[in-house]
Amino acid sequence: MNAEKVATQVNGSESMVKNGNPTTRKILHANDEVTPDCDAVSDVIGNGSPDGTSGEADNRDVASGVGESMRKPASMLDDKLRKRVRKLSRSNSKDGLLGVAGTPNFVAPHRKWKNSRRSRNIYGRGLPKKGGAGGKGVWGKPGTEEVYDELDEDPNDPNFDIDAYNSMHNVELKEIVPQLTEQEIVKKMESIILEYYEHGDTHEVADAFEDLLTLEMKPLVTKTVVGIAFDHKQSQRELTSVLISDLYGRIVTREDICAGFDLLLANLPDIMLDTPDAPHLLGNFIARAVADDCIPPKYAYESEREDLDVHARGALVRATTLLSMHDSWGHLDNVWGVGGALRPVQTITSQMSMLLQEYLLSRDVDEAQRSIKELEVPHFHHELIYEAIIMTLEALNESTEAAICDLFRTLDSTCIVTPEQTEQGFRRVYDDMADIVLDIPLAYSILDRFIQRCERAGSFLSETLIKDIPMRGRKRFVSEGDGGLIKQGYFHRDF
């Protein structure tokens, strides 16, 4: 390709431009720096014809341009060239000096650095980035690992390991369901039963047990649910009896339930360490299971078995007694009573009245506490306080006042009745004193004496409650408040 070569003598007086000559003659001093004219090179490249030759008109323009530049002072031309070369070298590749058109190192001046796909650091080779698909210490493009997994090893490879190959390809995978131990099953069942006490859905419990239990673990159902019910209240025990009845025929059989009760009878001495009345409760569960047709009646009448101890025989005797009380077993549906909030208010009130009357006859504080707990109505204890105060006002004797005061003090110290419930019961009496005094004329004086007794017995009554005690109003006499003067208006008559 014919190209125009320009050689300029920076400090000399001669400049030559030759067309079509593949070489360029340069007349330079020994200490001069080779700084090619970038503008001239660009003009030569831009004015070249498509076929690689240059026209005579273009050559004359270049020659004239060079001639004009030579008319300038040498110092100005030197500074101008140096600045252009420095600017061009900074904006292009750092691999070497700027080349000529057609050489591998040539970079066009109009290329901007921001459009370059070369590496930005000094260690790159100037190649386009791989986009994270390769490099040292990387895994390659996502998805390439599947290709490597599909590749089979070559048996002809000298490094081929026949033992490793056989161990990888002669493996058969089978699903193994781990067998839970008895302790793990009991722990899972406890969480299920405690959750059942909250929602009361027997179908959900049956679904959970069906996935959890194996055939030989079925007797643990009765043992676990009854053992948990020993530590709960009457309402939870009622739910437990209902659960056993609903699980019968779906999860457990008659033999499984009997086997579970046998385990409980055998462990009854250990259970009594935490629940002293366990034989009594277990007898109730057995009688209820017989009434629900879950176990045969003959199971309860086998109290003379040789493998039973004294406590186990007592539990079966309790079940036999309950089954023999009436001709029918319908009364066993309420062997645990009715849950606290499920009972009508009148029923709870009558039970509290009977409880207080029994306490006044026996003066057994422990039995009264147990009966109050079995009611399971802590939100309704203010009714108990109200009924006890009314009985005190109706008794008209100090022995009843002392007994009720001792009961209030015990209930407060054991936290069976909260101070809020106690105060609410007293204030209900304060509000109804206007009606109570119609039936009990001495109600105000008896109430005042009873509150003073309670204040001396302990600090279970607040000072505000004691100060707010109602006083009976009396008729105001004429002589009070007017200095003994007789008002004339009362005796004024018109004659």
LINHURA-V956764 format. One record per residue. RES is the residue in one letter. SS is DSSP state (H for helix, E for strand, L for the rest). PHI is phi in radians with two decimals (NA if undefined). OMEGA is omega in whole degrees, -180 to 180 (999 if undefined). Layout:
BEGIN
res=RES ss=SS phi=PHI omega=OMEGA
res=RES ss=SS phi=PHI omega=OMEGA
END
This chain:
BEGIN
res=M ss=L phi=NA omega=179
res=N ss=L phi=-1.47 omega=180
res=A ss=L phi=-2.35 omega=180
res=E ss=L phi=-1.53 omega=-180
res=K ss=E phi=-1.95 omega=-177
res=V ss=E phi=-2.07 omega=176
res=A ss=E phi=-2.23 omega=-175
res=T ss=E phi=-2.17 omega=174
res=Q ss=L phi=-1.61 omega=-173
res=V ss=L phi=-1.21 omega=-177
res=N ss=L phi=-1.77 omega=-178
res=G ss=L phi=-1.58 omega=-176
res=S ss=L phi=-2.10 omega=-175
res=E ss=L phi=-2.23 omega=177
res=S ss=E phi=-2.44 omega=-179
res=M ss=E phi=-2.20 omega=174
res=V ss=E phi=-2.24 omega=179
res=K ss=E phi=-2.10 omega=-179
res=N ss=L phi=-1.87 omega=176
res=G ss=L phi=1.40 omega=-180
res=N ss=L phi=-1.58 omega=-177
res=P ss=L phi=-1.16 omega=179
res=T ss=L phi=-2.03 omega=-178
res=T ss=L phi=-2.22 omega=180
res=R ss=L phi=-1.52 omega=-178
res=K ss=L phi=-2.13 omega=176
res=I ss=L phi=-1.92 omega=-175
res=L ss=L phi=-2.28 omega=172
res=H ss=L phi=-1.39 omega=-174
res=A ss=L phi=-1.19 omega=-176
res=N ss=L phi=-1.65 omega=-178
res=D ss=L phi=-1.38 omega=-180
res=E ss=L phi=-1.63 omega=179
res=V ss=L phi=-1.37 omega=-179
res=T ss=L phi=-2.29 omega=-179
res=P ss=L phi=-1.17 omega=180
res=D ss=L phi=-1.32 omega=-175
res=C ss=H phi=-1.22 omega=180
res=D ss=H phi=-1.16 omega=-180
res=A ss=H phi=-1.16 omega=179
res=V ss=H phi=-1.13 omega=180
res=S ss=H phi=-1.14 omega=179
res=D ss=H phi=-1.16 omega=180
res=V ss=H phi=-1.13 omega=-179
res=I ss=H phi=-1.19 omega=-176
res=G ss=H phi=-1.24 omega=-177
res=N ss=H phi=-1.60 omega=180
res=G ss=L phi=-1.18 omega=-180
res=S ss=L phi=-1.41 omega=-178
res=P ss=L phi=-1.05 omega=-177
res=D ss=L phi=-1.58 omega=175
res=G ss=L phi=1.60 omega=178
res=T ss=L phi=-1.85 omega=-178
res=S ss=L phi=-2.07 omega=178
res=G ss=L phi=-1.34 omega=180
res=E ss=H phi=-1.22 omega=180
res=A ss=H phi=-1.18 omega=179
res=D ss=H phi=-1.16 omega=180
res=N ss=H phi=-1.17 omega=179
res=R ss=H phi=-1.17 omega=178
res=D ss=H phi=-1.13 omega=180
res=V ss=H phi=-1.19 omega=-180
res=A ss=H phi=-1.11 omega=179
res=S ss=H phi=-1.15 omega=179
res=G ss=H phi=-1.17 omega=179
res=V ss=H phi=-1.18 omega=179
res=G ss=H phi=-1.12 omega=179
res=E ss=H phi=-1.13 omega=-179
res=S ss=H phi=-1.16 omega=-180
res=M ss=H phi=-1.33 omega=178
res=R ss=L phi=-1.26 omega=180
res=K ss=L phi=-1.30 omega=178
res=P ss=L phi=-1.11 omega=-177
res=A ss=H phi=-1.16 omega=-179
res=S ss=H phi=-1.15 omega=179
res=M ss=H phi=-1.16 omega=180
res=L ss=H phi=-1.14 omega=179
res=D ss=H phi=-1.12 omega=-180
res=D ss=H phi=-1.12 omega=-179
res=K ss=H phi=-1.12 omega=180
res=L ss=H phi=-1.17 omega=-180
res=R ss=H phi=-1.08 omega=180
res=K ss=H phi=-1.11 omega=-179
res=R ss=H phi=-1.15 omega=-179
res=V ss=H phi=-1.16 omega=179
res=R ss=H phi=-1.11 omega=179
res=K ss=H phi=-1.12 omega=-179
res=L ss=H phi=-1.23 omega=-180
res=S ss=H phi=-1.22 omega=179
res=R ss=H phi=-1.25 omega=-174
res=S ss=H phi=-1.53 omega=-177
res=N ss=L phi=-2.03 omega=-175
res=S ss=L phi=-1.11 omega=-179
res=K ss=L phi=-1.76 omega=-177
res=D ss=L phi=-1.31 omega=-178
res=G ss=L phi=3.11 omega=179
res=L ss=L phi=-1.26 omega=180
res=L ss=L phi=-1.15 omega=-179
res=G ss=L phi=-1.60 omega=180
res=V ss=L phi=-1.73 omega=-179
res=A ss=L phi=-0.99 omega=-180
res=G ss=L phi=1.72 omega=179
res=T ss=L phi=-1.58 omega=-176
res=P ss=L phi=-1.12 omega=-176
res=N ss=L phi=-1.53 omega=-176
res=F ss=L phi=-1.31 omega=176
res=V ss=L phi=-2.25 omega=180
res=A ss=L phi=-1.12 omega=-178
res=P ss=L phi=-1.14 omega=-176
res=H ss=L phi=-1.33 omega=178
res=R ss=L phi=-1.23 omega=179
res=K ss=L phi=-1.71 omega=-178
res=W ss=H phi=-1.15 omega=-178
res=K ss=H phi=-1.21 omega=179
res=N ss=H phi=-1.61 omega=-178
res=S ss=L phi=-1.39 omega=178
res=R ss=L phi=-1.71 omega=-180
res=R ss=L phi=-1.39 omega=-180
res=S ss=L phi=-1.14 omega=-179
res=R ss=L phi=-1.45 omega=-177
res=N ss=L phi=-1.58 omega=-175
res=I ss=L phi=-1.47 omega=-175
res=Y ss=L phi=-1.69 omega=-178
res=G ss=L phi=-1.29 omega=179
res=R ss=L phi=-1.71 omega=-180
res=G ss=L phi=1.48 omega=-180
res=L ss=L phi=-1.57 omega=177
res=P ss=L phi=-1.05 omega=179
res=K ss=L phi=-1.23 omega=-177
res=K ss=L phi=-1.57 omega=179
res=G ss=L phi=1.21 omega=178
res=G ss=L phi=1.38 omega=-175
res=A ss=L phi=-1.55 omega=-178
res=G ss=L phi=-2.79 omega=-179
res=G ss=L phi=2.03 omega=-177
res=K ss=L phi=-1.38 omega=175
res=G ss=L phi=1.34 omega=179
res=V ss=L phi=-2.09 omega=-175
res=W ss=L phi=-1.61 omega=-178
res=G ss=L phi=1.64 omega=-179
res=K ss=L phi=-1.17 omega=175
res=P ss=L phi=-1.06 omega=-180
res=G ss=L phi=1.81 omega=-179
res=T ss=H phi=-1.27 omega=180
res=E ss=H phi=-1.15 omega=177
res=E ss=H phi=-1.15 omega=179
res=V ss=H phi=-1.15 omega=-179
res=Y ss=H phi=-1.20 omega=179
res=D ss=H phi=-1.18 omega=-178
res=E ss=H phi=-1.35 omega=-178
res=L ss=L phi=-1.28 omega=178
res=D ss=L phi=-1.65 omega=178
res=E ss=L phi=-1.30 omega=-178
res=D ss=L phi=-1.58 omega=179
res=P ss=L phi=-1.11 omega=179
res=N ss=L phi=-1.42 omega=179
res=D ss=L phi=-1.19 omega=180
res=P ss=L phi=-1.09 omega=178
res=N ss=L phi=-1.62 omega=-178
res=F ss=L phi=-1.21 omega=-179
res=D ss=L phi=-1.82 omega=-176
res=I ss=H phi=-1.20 omega=-179
res=D ss=H phi=-1.21 omega=178
res=A ss=H phi=-1.14 omega=179
res=Y ss=H phi=-1.15 omega=180
res=N ss=H phi=-1.19 omega=179
res=S ss=H phi=-1.19 omega=179
res=M ss=H phi=-1.45 omega=-173
res=H ss=H phi=-1.75 omega=179
res=N ss=L phi=-1.90 omega=-179
res=V ss=L phi=-1.91 omega=178
res=E ss=L phi=-2.02 omega=-177
res=L ss=L phi=-1.61 omega=178
res=K ss=L phi=-2.26 omega=179
res=E ss=L phi=-1.40 omega=-179
res=I ss=L phi=-2.12 omega=178
res=V ss=L phi=-1.63 omega=-179
res=P ss=L phi=-1.17 omega=179
res=Q ss=L phi=-1.54 omega=180
res=L ss=L phi=-1.39 omega=176
res=T ss=L phi=-1.37 omega=-179
res=E ss=H phi=-1.13 omega=179
res=Q ss=H phi=-1.14 omega=179
res=E ss=H phi=-1.18 omega=178
res=I ss=H phi=-1.15 omega=179
res=V ss=H phi=-1.10 omega=180
res=K ss=H phi=-1.14 omega=177
res=K ss=H phi=-1.18 omega=179
res=M ss=H phi=-1.15 omega=179
res=E ss=H phi=-1.09 omega=178
res=S ss=H phi=-1.13 omega=179
res=I ss=H phi=-1.18 omega=-179
res=I ss=H phi=-1.18 omega=179
res=L ss=H phi=-1.11 omega=175
res=E ss=H phi=-1.21 omega=177
res=Y ss=H phi=-1.12 omega=177
res=Y ss=H phi=-1.12 omega=179
res=E ss=H phi=-1.54 omega=-175
res=H ss=H phi=-1.81 omega=176
res=G ss=L phi=1.26 omega=-179
res=D ss=L phi=-1.68 omega=-179
res=T ss=H phi=-1.27 omega=180
res=H ss=H phi=-1.16 omega=178
res=E ss=H phi=-1.15 omega=178
res=V ss=H phi=-1.16 omega=179
res=A ss=H phi=-1.12 omega=178
res=D ss=H phi=-1.12 omega=179
res=A ss=H phi=-1.17 omega=179
res=F ss=H phi=-1.20 omega=-179
res=E ss=H phi=-1.14 omega=178
res=D ss=H phi=-1.44 omega=-173
res=L ss=H phi=-1.71 omega=-168
res=L ss=L phi=-1.58 omega=170
res=T ss=L phi=-1.79 omega=-174
res=L ss=H phi=-1.14 omega=-178
res=E ss=H phi=-1.38 omega=180
res=M ss=H phi=-1.70 omega=-178
res=K ss=L phi=-1.09 omega=178
res=P ss=L phi=-1.07 omega=179
res=L ss=H phi=-1.21 omega=-178
res=V ss=H phi=-1.10 omega=-179
res=T ss=H phi=-1.11 omega=-179
res=K ss=H phi=-1.08 omega=-175
res=T ss=H phi=-1.30 omega=-175
res=V ss=H phi=-1.18 omega=178
res=V ss=H phi=-1.23 omega=178
res=G ss=H phi=-1.12 omega=177
res=I ss=H phi=-1.23 omega=-179
res=A ss=H phi=-1.17 omega=178
res=F ss=L phi=-1.04 omega=-176
res=D ss=L phi=-1.64 omega=-179
res=H ss=L phi=-2.10 omega=-174
res=K ss=L phi=-1.56 omega=-176
res=Q ss=H phi=-1.12 omega=-179
res=S ss=H phi=-1.12 omega=177
res=Q ss=H phi=-1.21 omega=177
res=R ss=H phi=-1.20 omega=175
res=E ss=H phi=-1.12 omega=177
res=L ss=H phi=-1.10 omega=179
res=T ss=H phi=-1.18 omega=178
res=S ss=H phi=-1.11 omega=177
res=V ss=H phi=-1.13 omega=180
res=L ss=H phi=-1.14 omega=179
res=I ss=H phi=-1.08 omega=179
res=S ss=H phi=-1.13 omega=-179
res=D ss=H phi=-1.34 omega=179
res=L ss=H phi=-1.36 omega=-180
res=Y ss=E phi=-1.16 omega=-180
res=G ss=L phi=1.61 omega=179
res=R ss=L phi=-1.88 omega=-179
res=I ss=L phi=-1.88 omega=-176
res=V ss=E phi=-2.08 omega=177
res=T ss=L phi=-1.86 omega=179
res=R ss=H phi=-1.11 omega=179
res=E ss=H phi=-1.16 omega=179
res=D ss=H phi=-1.15 omega=180
res=I ss=H phi=-1.18 omega=178
res=C ss=H phi=-1.10 omega=178
res=A ss=H phi=-1.14 omega=177
res=G ss=H phi=-1.14 omega=177
res=F ss=H phi=-1.18 omega=176
res=D ss=H phi=-1.10 omega=177
res=L ss=H phi=-1.12 omega=178
res=L ss=H phi=-1.18 omega=178
res=L ss=H phi=-1.12 omega=180
res=A ss=H phi=-1.24 omega=-178
res=N ss=L phi=-1.67 omega=-176
res=L ss=H phi=-1.09 omega=177
res=P ss=H phi=-1.06 omega=177
res=D ss=H phi=-1.26 omega=180
res=I ss=H phi=-1.16 omega=-178
res=M ss=L phi=-1.17 omega=177
res=L ss=L phi=-1.15 omega=178
res=D ss=L phi=-1.73 omega=-179
res=T ss=L phi=-2.24 omega=-176
res=P ss=L phi=-1.07 omega=-179
res=D ss=L phi=-1.62 omega=-179
res=A ss=H phi=-1.08 omega=178
res=P ss=H phi=-1.05 omega=179
res=H ss=H phi=-1.13 omega=-180
res=L ss=H phi=-1.19 omega=-180
res=L ss=H phi=-1.15 omega=175
res=G ss=H phi=-1.08 omega=176
res=N ss=H phi=-1.13 omega=179
res=F ss=H phi=-1.12 omega=-179
res=I ss=H phi=-1.15 omega=179
res=A ss=H phi=-1.10 omega=179
res=R ss=H phi=-1.18 omega=178
res=A ss=H phi=-1.16 omega=176
res=V ss=H phi=-1.16 omega=179
res=A ss=H phi=-1.14 omega=179
res=D ss=L phi=-1.53 omega=179
res=D ss=L phi=1.07 omega=177
res=C ss=L phi=-1.57 omega=177
res=I ss=L phi=-2.31 omega=-180
res=P ss=L phi=-1.26 omega=180
res=P ss=H phi=-1.10 omega=-178
res=K ss=H phi=-1.13 omega=179
res=Y ss=H phi=-1.11 omega=-179
res=A ss=L phi=-1.28 omega=-177
res=Y ss=L phi=-1.64 omega=179
res=E ss=L phi=-1.69 omega=-178
res=S ss=L phi=-1.37 omega=-178
res=E ss=L phi=-1.70 omega=179
res=R ss=L phi=-1.19 omega=-176
res=E ss=L phi=-1.33 omega=-177
res=D ss=L phi=-1.45 omega=-178
res=L ss=L phi=-1.79 omega=175
res=D ss=L phi=-1.61 omega=-175
res=V ss=H phi=-1.17 omega=-177
res=H ss=H phi=-1.21 omega=179
res=A ss=H phi=-1.17 omega=177
res=R ss=H phi=-1.13 omega=177
res=G ss=H phi=-1.11 omega=178
res=A ss=H phi=-1.14 omega=179
res=L ss=H phi=-1.22 omega=176
res=V ss=H phi=-1.13 omega=176
res=R ss=H phi=-1.08 omega=178
res=A ss=H phi=-1.13 omega=179
res=T ss=H phi=-1.12 omega=179
res=T ss=H phi=-1.12 omega=179
res=L ss=H phi=-1.15 omega=-179
res=L ss=H phi=-1.31 omega=-177
res=S ss=L phi=-1.75 omega=-175
res=M ss=L phi=-1.22 omega=-177
res=H ss=L phi=-2.27 omega=178
res=D ss=L phi=-1.20 omega=179
res=S ss=L phi=-1.91 omega=-179
res=W ss=L phi=-1.82 omega=-179
res=G ss=H phi=-1.14 omega=-179
res=H ss=H phi=-1.20 omega=180
res=L ss=H phi=-1.28 omega=175
res=D ss=H phi=-1.15 omega=178
res=N ss=H phi=-1.94 omega=-179
res=V ss=L phi=-1.13 omega=177
res=W ss=L phi=-1.75 omega=-177
res=G ss=L phi=1.35 omega=178
res=V ss=L phi=-1.90 omega=-180
res=G ss=L phi=-0.97 omega=-172
res=G ss=H phi=-0.88 omega=-174
res=A ss=H phi=-1.30 omega=-179
res=L ss=H phi=-1.45 omega=-178
res=R ss=L phi=-1.48 omega=174
res=P ss=L phi=-1.16 omega=-178
res=V ss=H phi=-1.13 omega=-180
res=Q ss=H phi=-1.11 omega=178
res=T ss=H phi=-1.15 omega=180
res=I ss=H phi=-1.14 omega=-180
res=T ss=H phi=-1.12 omega=179
res=S ss=H phi=-1.16 omega=177
res=Q ss=H phi=-1.16 omega=177
res=M ss=H phi=-1.18 omega=178
res=S ss=H phi=-1.14 omega=177
res=M ss=H phi=-1.12 omega=178
res=L ss=H phi=-1.09 omega=-179
res=L ss=H phi=-1.21 omega=178
res=Q ss=H phi=-1.14 omega=177
res=E ss=H phi=-1.14 omega=178
res=Y ss=H phi=-1.16 omega=180
res=L ss=H phi=-1.14 omega=178
res=L ss=H phi=-1.43 omega=-176
res=S ss=H phi=-1.69 omega=-175
res=R ss=L phi=0.99 omega=179
res=D ss=L phi=-1.66 omega=-177
res=V ss=H phi=-1.22 omega=-179
res=D ss=H phi=-1.12 omega=178
res=E ss=H phi=-1.14 omega=177
res=A ss=H phi=-1.13 omega=178
res=Q ss=H phi=-1.10 omega=179
res=R ss=H phi=-1.09 omega=180
res=S ss=H phi=-1.16 omega=179
res=I ss=H phi=-1.18 omega=177
res=K ss=H phi=-1.12 omega=-179
res=E ss=H phi=-1.19 omega=177
res=L ss=H phi=-1.16 omega=177
res=E ss=L phi=1.00 omega=177
res=V ss=L phi=-2.29 omega=-179
res=P ss=H phi=-1.11 omega=178
res=H ss=H phi=-1.36 omega=-177
res=F ss=H phi=-2.04 omega=-180
res=H ss=H phi=-1.23 omega=177
res=H ss=H phi=-1.13 omega=175
res=E ss=H phi=-1.20 omega=176
res=L ss=H phi=-1.09 omega=178
res=I ss=H phi=-1.11 omega=-179
res=Y ss=H phi=-1.11 omega=-180
res=E ss=H phi=-1.13 omega=180
res=A ss=H phi=-1.15 omega=179
res=I ss=H phi=-1.18 omega=179
res=I ss=H phi=-1.11 omega=176
res=M ss=H phi=-1.09 omega=178
res=T ss=H phi=-1.14 omega=180
res=L ss=H phi=-1.19 omega=-179
res=E ss=H phi=-1.39 omega=-176
res=A ss=H phi=-1.25 omega=179
res=L ss=L phi=1.06 omega=176
res=N ss=L phi=-2.52 omega=-175
res=E ss=H phi=-1.36 omega=179
res=S ss=H phi=-1.14 omega=177
res=T ss=H phi=-1.14 omega=178
res=E ss=H phi=-1.09 omega=-180
res=A ss=H phi=-1.17 omega=-179
res=A ss=H phi=-1.17 omega=180
res=I ss=H phi=-1.18 omega=178
res=C ss=H phi=-1.11 omega=178
res=D ss=H phi=-1.12 omega=178
res=L ss=H phi=-1.15 omega=179
res=F ss=H phi=-1.09 omega=-180
res=R ss=H phi=-1.13 omega=180
res=T ss=H phi=-1.18 omega=179
res=L ss=H phi=-1.11 omega=178
res=D ss=H phi=-1.29 omega=-179
res=S ss=H phi=-1.22 omega=179
res=T ss=L phi=-1.55 omega=178
res=C ss=L phi=1.07 omega=175
res=I ss=L phi=-1.26 omega=176
res=V ss=L phi=-1.99 omega=-178
res=T ss=L phi=-1.33 omega=177
res=P ss=H phi=-1.04 omega=178
res=E ss=H phi=-1.15 omega=178
res=Q ss=H phi=-1.17 omega=178
res=T ss=H phi=-1.12 omega=180
res=E ss=H phi=-1.12 omega=179
res=Q ss=H phi=-1.12 omega=178
res=G ss=H phi=-1.15 omega=177
res=F ss=H phi=-1.12 omega=-178
res=R ss=H phi=-1.23 omega=174
res=R ss=H phi=-1.12 omega=176
res=V ss=H phi=-1.17 omega=178
res=Y ss=H phi=-1.01 omega=-177
res=D ss=H phi=-1.22 omega=-177
res=D ss=L phi=-1.73 omega=-177
res=M ss=H phi=-1.10 omega=179
res=A ss=H phi=-1.09 omega=177
res=D ss=H phi=-1.52 omega=-179
res=I ss=H phi=-1.17 omega=-177
res=V ss=H phi=-1.17 omega=177
res=L ss=H phi=-1.17 omega=178
res=D ss=H phi=-1.61 omega=-179
res=I ss=L phi=-2.19 omega=-176
res=P ss=L phi=-1.07 omega=-179
res=L ss=L phi=-1.61 omega=-175
res=A ss=H phi=-1.10 omega=-178
res=Y ss=H phi=-1.15 omega=-179
res=S ss=H phi=-1.22 omega=179
res=I ss=H phi=-1.19 omega=179
res=L ss=H phi=-1.13 omega=179
res=D ss=H phi=-1.11 omega=179
res=R ss=H phi=-1.17 omega=-180
res=F ss=H phi=-1.18 omega=180
res=I ss=H phi=-1.20 omega=176
res=Q ss=H phi=-1.11 omega=177
res=R ss=H phi=-1.14 omega=179
res=C ss=H phi=-1.13 omega=179
res=E ss=H phi=-1.16 omega=178
res=R ss=H phi=-1.30 omega=-177
res=A ss=H phi=-1.28 omega=-178
res=G ss=L phi=3.10 omega=-176
res=S ss=L phi=-1.80 omega=179
res=F ss=L phi=-1.53 omega=174
res=L ss=L phi=-1.92 omega=-179
res=S ss=L phi=-1.33 omega=179
res=E ss=H phi=-1.13 omega=179
res=T ss=H phi=-1.13 omega=179
res=L ss=H phi=-1.15 omega=180
res=I ss=H phi=-1.22 omega=-180
res=K ss=H phi=-1.25 omega=-177
res=D ss=L phi=-1.52 omega=-180
res=I ss=L phi=-1.07 omega=-178
res=P ss=L phi=-1.29 omega=178
res=M ss=L phi=-2.01 omega=-179
res=R ss=L phi=-1.28 omega=177
res=G ss=L phi=-1.31 omega=179
res=R ss=L phi=-2.18 omega=-177
res=K ss=L phi=-1.21 omega=-178
res=R ss=L phi=-1.49 omega=179
res=F ss=L phi=-1.45 omega=-177
res=V ss=L phi=-1.22 omega=-175
res=S ss=L phi=-1.30 omega=-177
res=E ss=L phi=-1.53 omega=173
res=G ss=L phi=1.57 omega=180
res=D ss=L phi=-2.09 omega=176
res=G ss=L phi=1.27 omega=179
res=G ss=L phi=1.41 omega=-180
res=L ss=L phi=-1.41 omega=179
res=I ss=L phi=-1.66 omega=-180
res=K ss=L phi=-1.28 omega=-176
res=Q ss=H phi=-1.23 omega=-176
res=G ss=H phi=-1.14 omega=-177
res=Y ss=H phi=-1.31 omega=-175
res=F ss=L phi=-1.99 omega=-180
res=H ss=L phi=-1.39 omega=180
res=R ss=L phi=-2.23 omega=176
res=D ss=L phi=-1.67 omega=178
res=F ss=L phi=-1.68 omega=999
END
